[in-house]
Amino acid sequence: KQEVTQIPAALSVPEGENLVLNCSFTDSAIYNLQWFRQDPGKGLTSLLLIQSSQREQTSGRLNASLDKSSGRSTLYIAASQPGDSATYLCAVRPTGQGAQKLVFGQGTRLTINP
Amino acid sequence: GAVVSQHPSRVICKSGTSVKIECRSLDFQATTMFWYRQFPKQSLMLMATSNEGSKATYEQGVEKDKFLINHASLTLSTLTVTSAHPEDSSFYICSANLGQGKLFFGSGTQLSVL
């Protein structure tokens, strides 16, 4: 059974710092891995999608890497801003499952202090 | 971009009543939609896959008679929590499959059963 773990569960840093969020998964048989942002009481916004054949994806100040063989992904946020404060979730789509089933980690609650 | 609309955003009801949550894809057709449940500070757990024109597929441990899913059109899926009880209080989120690994999420519904 695929399990996704995110470390740390919570992180608080001063504005301007670069930071890394970690995600690990137990089964390397995946189609893709996706990073989401969730604001309190809100739905999810997709940030980056990495296909299993890819090593990384970048969007603005965000960079996500994927090492499928070791079951790890990182989300790098450069020059953090207070508006980046949210919960960040990673999710994998295992192979062999029905259409688009995702397995989520528990998230990292990020607080950027002005 | 693609948008998924979920309504209502918040509902408070008495124990024993039924609550209907709607999930609409606003500018694309979605043959498949997904319903997730999220408890405080926990991850999203897939409840069921909603298929247009056919029966929903429920995950293990999810009561079909408790959580009724109807996907009557290519743009609308509904989740009805029947005879709701306090333990059903949770955050429910839907997502729609746009294809090619792209999932879009609704803004969620916070259900509180008194």
Interface residues (C-beta under 8 A of the other chain):
Chain A: V4 Y31 N32 Q34 F36 G41 K42 G43 L44 T45 S46 L49 Q51 L89 A91 R93 G98 A99 Q100 K101 L102 F104 G105 Q106 G107
Chain B: V4 Q6 T32 F34 K41 Q42 S43 L44 M45 L46 T49 T57 F91 I93 S95 N97 G101 K102 L103 F104 F105 G106 S107 G108 Q110
